[in-house]
Amino acid sequence: MKIDLTQTHDVIGAYKSTNWDAVRSTYQDDATKYCFDVLDEKILAGYYIKLACFRNLQDLNRQNQPDFPYYYDQKEVQNTFKFAAIVPDVDLHKPLPLMLWQKFILAMINGWKDKNGERRFTDIHISVGRGQGKTQIAGIQMCKAVLIDTLSYTNKDFLITANTSDQATKLFGYVKKMLEAVIKIEPFKSLAKESELDLQTNQLIEKKTNNKVWKISYEADKYDSTHNVLAIYDETGALETYDRMSDITDGQGQVIPYHQFIKISSAYPDPTSPFHKEQMTMQNIMEKDYSREGDNSLCLVWAQDDLTETFKPETWEKSNPLIGLSDEERKRRTDNLIKQRDQGMLTNTLHKFQNKNLNLWLKQSTASYLNLKDVENAIDEDFIIDGRQCYIGLDYSMFSDNTAVGIVIPYQDENGEPRWHTLQHSFIPWQQAGSIDSKEKQDGLPYRELAKAGFCTITSHPQGIINPEEVYKWILDFTEQHRLNVIFFGYDRYGSYQVKNITESLNSNTDWLIQDIQQRTSSLANPTKFMQECYATGKITRFDDPVEEKALLNAIIKEDKIGIQVDKDKATLKIDVVDAEIDAFYQGMYHFEDYGLINDKSHEVERMTQQQVLDWFDNPESGLLGDED
């Protein structure tokens, strides 16, 4: 049965509509029990975990089908649990019984294999609230990889990394202390002696086999020399770009016996983080249960479902699963979290509590122009732009700021309700940054990859400044290629003198209505507010464009006595796309109104070419302006 949860999001309904008798009788390990307990609603969990549990049960059912080349190795799962039971908690210096959710993580990482007996999940994404022991689980997995999984292999690398040296040292220290304790126990004591395991300050090395655990920080930029069986990246959510991640994964491709890359983190203030984007992508993949995309990726996220749960402590087990350890632990942890929340309210730092403790991604500034959830919900990859009417805005810059073209396409949904689809194309200068590589790091966007996807153009000017001819040509080519009927072209009247070259060329070669727009509140307040309200009410759709999304989430509100305008917190944050789209909405917001450009006949002469005006004067009965009375 084809199950698609992208619209209903009803995981429990889909679960209840399926017969699980065969799975229940065949798989009785603790990880499978966790999945059933979550979906039977015996354990409180958020949407992401419900999806992951449903996916796992569905995969257990899919085994032995021709298009599903994976199997669940129950013996491997039990051996993993057996090993984890002897690994001590670093703080308490003794092994602690693992909870079902922790066993679920370890079972998913180790238990699923392909037809060759290699690990199925090569890309693993784990996120949970602060203080829930995610580093402990990562440490257990690294110890198992070193002591058991590569027992008969030589010259194998293992990587522990994080954004800074201090963060990498913390996880490395966990693993080192764990290994120190485990190798006091047989048979690992003899194995460590035989392999000449040496626990050094910055690396762990088995001298006889030359297997090594490396500690390297992201800032050191030395990943390209490693070929890792297992790589673990701690606090991945803080990264603005994954531009160096390929240096880790490229070296893993030919690794035997298996290779896995585990990224662990809680949420961070910047919702445009690629770690968060991965969560969104995997959510969509899991919701499309019938599709076989993402079969090698694992996404396990313990998080609250909504910001309103900030004031519902009874739901906090979703992001803080250790709350479920015991009644005593539930009270202690919940009381402590309530104190942190209340302190956050008093000090105006509630967003930090929501970010780290409730594992919710949100824009940190309370003056944000748009809500993260509204921006994410607007994505519609199936929208067809060809042959549509549109409004275009241009925000032009010469130096460090990007130049952006914003396009607004009005349309009606299946119920005849007015809607607007937005898209953009940015032109990327790099002169002030020094190079395109530096520009990418500065803005936190992989422009070279995004250019291949069609979201931007890296300037061809040899000095790295915006080339106006390139902007002009793109506008004409794009509108012609997609047969767009341009009703209005608005631009910043205070932009560079180069804008004049573009607009005069467009005026000479098109019949578009072209207008400069004063960049002040009196002119921009209405389209700015209109665009904001359209996102809040679901009247805007957009493509999954990282350049557009980052600009939308960077924008904050600047208010005066007249109304609002968008602004940004600091110079390196880009909102050029938002400015361009607001310029397009300057007239696009009126499209469905009687007085809109497309409906108000009094504006028709403004949209005529000189020849069309002459033709009308020669033949006033043509009816171009409607009835004379």
N, C-alpha and C positions, 0 to 999 in steps of 0.2 A: 504494500500500500504506500503510495506517494504521500509523504508528510512534509508540508511546507508551513513553517511557523513564522515566516517573515511578516505576515500580516496579523495573525491572531495572537502570537506569543503565548499561546495556551499550551505550555509544556505538560501540565498535569492532565489536561483533557486528552492530549495525544497519548500519554502514558496509559491512562485508564481505558483507552479504546483498543489496546493491544493485549494479546494473551501472552503472559510471561511464565507460564507453568514450566516449560522446558528449561528456561534459564534458571528459574528458582531451584529446580531439582538438581541441575548439573553444576551450578556455581554457587558455592556456599562460603566462599572466602569473605574476609571482613570488608574488602573493597567493594565487592558486589553487594554485600549487606548494606553498606553505606548508601549506595545508589538507590536501593529499594526503600530504605528508611527516609531518604530525602524526598523521593517521589510519592511515597505513602504519607508524607508530611508528618512523620514522627520526629524528624530532625528539621529545625528551621534553617532554611538556606535561601539565598538570593537567586535571581533569574539565571545568572551565568552558571552557577553550580547545578541548578536544575537541568539546564541545557547539557552540561558536560555529563551528568549522570544518565540522562536519557540517551545521549549519543553512545555512551559505553554499553548500556543494555541493548541498544539497537545493534551495535557492533558484535556483541556476543551472539545475537540472533543471526547476523550476516555470515558468520563463519561457515566455511565450506561452500560458499557461493562463488561462481566463476569470476565475478568482478570484484571480489574482496579477498586479496591474497595475504590475509593476516590471521593469526590465531592467538588466543590468550593462554599463556603458559602458566598453569596453576602451580606447578612445582617451583618455577622461578619466583612466583609471588610469595610462596611460603618460605623459600630460602631467604628472600629479601627481608621478610618480617622477622625471621630467626636471627639474621645478622643485626638488624636494627635494634633488636631487644638487648644486645650486649653493648651497644654504643652509648657512652655516658652523656648526659646533659652537661654541657661545659660549665654552667654556673653552679649546679648542685653536685657535680662530680660523681654522679651515679646514673645508671640507666633508668629511664622513666617509661612506663607503659605508653605506647602510642595510642592516640585517639583514632577513631574510624576515619576521619577526614585526612589525617596524616598518612594512614595506611593506604588510603585511596590515591594520594599523590604518588607514593612509592610503587604501588601496583601498576598504575598507568605508565610510569616511566620504564619499569622493568618487565612487566608481564606481557605486554603486547609485542609480538614479533612478526617478521615477514616469513615467507616460505623458505628462506635460507637460514632462518634462526637468528637473524640480526634484529636489533631493536627497531620497532616500527616508528616510534616518535623520535625524530631527529631535531625538531625545533620545538622547544618546550617553554611555555609562558606561564609563570606562576605569580599570582598577586593576592595579597592578604593584608589586613590591617596591621598597624605597628604593634610589635611585641607579641606576635603570635607564633614565633619560632620558625619562620620560613628559612632563616639561615641555618638552623639546626637540621632541617630536612635536607638542605643542599649539602651540608657537611656529611651527613650519613651517606648520601649518594656518592660523594667523592671518595670517601673511605672504602665503600664497596667496590667502586671502579678500580681503585689502586690495589686492594688486597685480594679481591676475588675475580672480578671480570677479566682482568688481564694477567692472570696468574702464570700462564705459559708463554707470554709474549715479551719481546724485548724492544728497546728503543721507542717506547710509547710516551707521548706527551699528554699532560693534563693541565688545564689552565684555570686559574682563579683570578678573576679580574673585576674591576669596578671603575667608577669615574675618576677617583683620586687614589693616590697611594694609601692614604689612611683607611679608606673604605675597603680596598683590596686586602690590606693587612688584617682587618678585622675578621673577614671570612677565612683567610689563610690561617689565622691564629686558632679559629674554631677547629679547622680540619687537623691542624698539627696537634692540638690537645686531645682530640678524639683518637687520633692514631696512637699517640703516646699511651693512652689507656687501653686501647684494643690490643696492641701488640704485647701486652702483659698477659694475655689470655691465649692458651693453646686452642687451635693450631697456629694462630697468627704470630705467636711468639717465635715459633720455629721458622715460620715463613719469613718473618722480618730478618731473622738472623741469617738465614740462607741467602736471601737477596741482598743482604748488607744495607738495609734501609737506614738512611741517614737523615734525620730531621734537622735541617739547617734553618738559618734565620729567614732566608728569602726563597728557598726551594726545598722540596723533599725529594730525595733521590735514592733509588735502589741501585747501588753501585755495580752489582753483578749483572743486572738486566738493562741498566741505563734507562729505566723508566723514571720520568721526572714530573713532579708537580710544580708548575711555574706560578709565580705571583707577578702579574704585570698590570699596571693601571692604564686606563684609556688615554690619559694625558701623556704617557710615555711613548705611545705610538710605535710599539715593537711587535705587533701581532703577526706580521707576515713571516716570521721565522718559526712559527709553531704549527704543528700538525696534531691536533688534539683528539684523543679518544673522547674525552669529556671536557667541555668548557662551561664554566659557570660564571655568569655576569650578575653581580649584586647591584641593587639600586639602579636598574636600567631605566626606570621612569624619568630620571633626571636628564637623560640625554636629549638634546635638541635635534640631533640627526644621527642616522646609523651609517654615516659615510665610511667608518672604519670597520664596521661589522663584517664586511666581506673578507677582510684580512683574516678574520677568525674562521669563518665558514668555508672559504676557498681552500684552506689548508686541511679541512676535515674530509673532503670529498672521497679520497681514496683510503681513508683510515680503516684498518681492520684490527680488532674484531667488529667494532661498531663505532658510530660517532653520534654524539648528542650535544646540543647546545641548549643550556638551561638559563633563561633570563628570569630573575626574580626581583620584585619591587612592590612597594605600595604606591598609591596614587601621588602625583605631584601637581603643583599649581598650574603648570602649562599644559592645557588639554590638547595641544597640537603635538605633543611628544609622540614619536613613532611607536613607543611602547603602548600608548593608549590607542593609536591607530590599529595596531595589531589586535587588540582586544575587540575593536569594532568589526574588523575583518573576520575574525574567528567567530564572533557572535553570528554574523550573517551566514557563515559556512555551516555552523551547527544548526541554525534554523532551517537551512535548506538540507534537511536530513536525507532527501532522495539523491542529492548530488554527491559525487565521489571526490570533490575538491578538498584539499587540505587534509588528506588522510595521514600525512606524516607530521602534522602539527597538533600540538596539545595545548589547550588553553584552560587553565583552572584559576578562576577569580572569585575570591570570597569578598563580597562588597555589598553595601546597602543598595537598595533598588531606587531610592529617591531621597532628595534632600529633606523632605518632610519627616523622614525617619530619624532625623537629628533629635526630635523631641518624642521619640518612641523607644525608650531603652529596652523594652521587651523584644525589639527586633534586632538588637545589636549583635546577636550571635551570627548574623549573616556575614558580617565583616570581621568578627572576633570569635572564631569558632572555639577557642579555648574556654569561652564562657560555659560551654556545655559539658565541661569536665566533671563537675559535681554541683550540687546545690550550694555548697559552701563557696566554691569557686565562682559560681554565677553571681552570688551576692557581692563577693569581694571585688570582682572585676567590674561589675555593673556600677557599683557605688563609686569606684575610682574613676570610671569613664564619665559619670554624671558630674563629678567634681571638675574634671578637665573641661567638659562642655560648658559648665556654668562659668568657669574662669575665663574661657574664651569669649563668652558673651559679655562679661564685664570689661574685658580688655580689647574688645572689637577684633578679636582674632579667631572667631568661630570657624572661619574658613579653614584654618590650620587643623582644627579638630576634625572637620568633615573630610579634609584631604587625607590625613594620615591615619586617624583612628577608625573612621568609617569607610575608608578606601574609596572615596568618591572623587572623581575628576571634576573640577570646576574652575572657573576663572577666578583668580584670587581677588582682583579688584572689585569692590562693591559698586563701582561706577561703570561696570562693563556695559557696552552697548547692546550685546546680544547674549542670550542664555546658551550655554554649551549644548544642552539637550535639544533646543530648537534648531540649532545649526546642524546637528547630526541628523535629526529627524527629517530635514529638508531634502536629503539626498535622493535623487531619482535618476539612476543611470540609464533608464530606458526612454527618457524624453527625446523626441525627435525635433530638431530645430529647423530642418530644411523647409523652405517655402513659407516661413512665418513672417509676420510683421515684427519689427523690433525698434527699440530705442537704444542709442549708443551714447556712452559717456567716455570722456578722455581725461585722464589725470597725467600730465606730462612733467617730467623732471630731467635734469641734465646730468646730475652727479650721483650722489649716494642713493637717493630714493629711486625706486623702480618707477617706470612709466607703465600705466595700466589702461587697458581698454575694457570697459564694462558694458555688457550687453544685457538688456532686459527684454524678454519676449512675453507679451501678454497672451493668455489663452484661457479657455474655459474647461473646467473638469467635466467628468461624466454627468454631473448634475447641473451643468450650465453655470456653475459658480465662477466668478472671476479669479484667475490665478496669474502668477508671474514666475517665469523661469529665468534665472540669472546665470551668466557665465562670464568668464574674464580671460584675457590674455595679457601677460606682463612682459615687459622688456627690461632685461637685467643689465645694469651697468656695473662695472667692477673697478673703475679707475681709482676711486677713493679708498677702496678696500685693498688695492694693490694687485689682486688676482681673483679669478673666479673662485678658486679654492678658498681664499680668505673670505670672499663675499658669502659663500655657502655657510661657512662657520659662523660668520657674523649674524646672518639672518636665520640660521637654523633650518635651512631648506636645501635639499639636494637638487639645485637648479639644473644641473646637467642631465640628471635622470628625468626631471619634470619636463625639460625641453623635448626629450624623446617622446614623452607622452602627449605633447602638444599644448601644455599649459603655459609655456613661456618661451621666449626667445632670448638667448644670451647675445648681447649686442655684438655685431660684427665689426664695429668701429675699432681700428687698431689701438686707439688710446683708451678704450674701455668706456666711452661715453655713449649716450643714447644717439642712435642714428635716425633722424626724423624720416628719411626716405624709407627706411625699413619699416617704421611704424605705419606710414601712409600706405605702403604696398601691402602690408599684412591686412589692414582694414579693408581695402578694396578686394583683395584676393579672397578673404574669408567670407565677406558678404556675397560675393559673386558665386563662390563655390557652393554655398548653402542656399543660394537663391533667396536671400533675406531682403524683405521690403523695408528699408530704413525710413522710418517716419520722422525721426528727430535725431540730431547729433549735437550734444551739449559738451562744453569744455570749460576749463578753468580760465577765466579771462586774465588772471594774474600769472599764468604759466609762462614758460620760457618763450622768447621771441620765435623759437623754432616751431611753436604751435601755429603761428601765423602761416608758415609755409605749408603745414599740413592742411589747415582749414581752407586756405585759398585754393590749394590744389583740389581738395574735395569739392569746393564750391564750383570750380571750373569743370569738373568731370562727372558730377553727379547732380541729381535733382533733389538732394536731401535738404531739409530745413536745418540750417546750422546756426547755433546760437551760443554766444559766450555767457557764462553764468557767474555772477558775482559770488565769491567764496566768503559770504558772511551770513550770519544767522538769519537775517530777514529773508534771504533767498533760499537757504538750505534747510531751515527748520522743518518745513512741511514734508519734503521728500525724505529727510532723515527719520522723522517720526513715523512716516508711512512705512518705510522699509522695516523699521524696528517692529511695528505692530504686525506686519505681514508675516514675519518670522514667528512671532509669538502666537499667531492664530493659524499657522500652517498654510498660509496662502502663497508662500514662496517655495519653489523647488530649485534644486541646483545639482550639478554633477559632483562627483567625489573628487574635488580638486583641492589638493593640499595648499596651494598658493592662496586660493580664495578663502579657504577655511581659516588659515593662520591670520589673514588680514581681518576677517570678521571677528575673530576672538581677541585680536590685539586692540581693537577699537574700544575706546571708553567714551563716556558722555561728557561734553563740556557745555555748561548751561549758563545762560545770561537772562536778562529780563524779557528778551524777545522769544527765546525758545532754546533748542538744543542744536549742537553740532557734534560731529565725531572728532576725537583727538586720540593721542597715544601717550603711554606712560613715559617712554623714552625714545630717543632719536633712532635707535637701531630697530625698533619695532615698526613693521611695515603695515600701513593701512591704505596704500594707494588704490587698491582694488575697491575698497569701500567708498572712497571718494569718487571714483569713476562710476560706480553703480548708482550712487546717490545722484550724480549728474544725469544719468540716464533716467532715473525715476523723476527728475524734475518735471518732465512731461509724461513719462510712462505711467505715473500713478493715476493720471486722468483718462487713461485709454478707454475705459468702459463708461465714462461719464458723457452726457450730451454735449458738454463744452470741451471735451477732449479734442486734440488736434485731428484725429481721424474722423470725428463726428461733426465738428463745428465747421460748417461750410465757409464761415467768414475767414478762416485761416487758409483756405485752399489756394488763394493767389500766392501766399507766402511760400507754398511748397512747389510752385510752378517754376520751370525753367523760363529763361527769357523768351524762347521760341513759343512755349505754351501760353505765355501771357499775350504775345502778339497774335497768336491764333485765336485766343478768346476775344480780343478786341475786334478782330476781323469777323468773328462769328459769335456774337454775344448770346445768340439763341441756343448755343451748344448745351446749356444747362449745367455748366460746370459749377456754378454757384447756387444752384437750386432754383426754386420758384422766385420770380422777381417780386411778387407781392409779399 
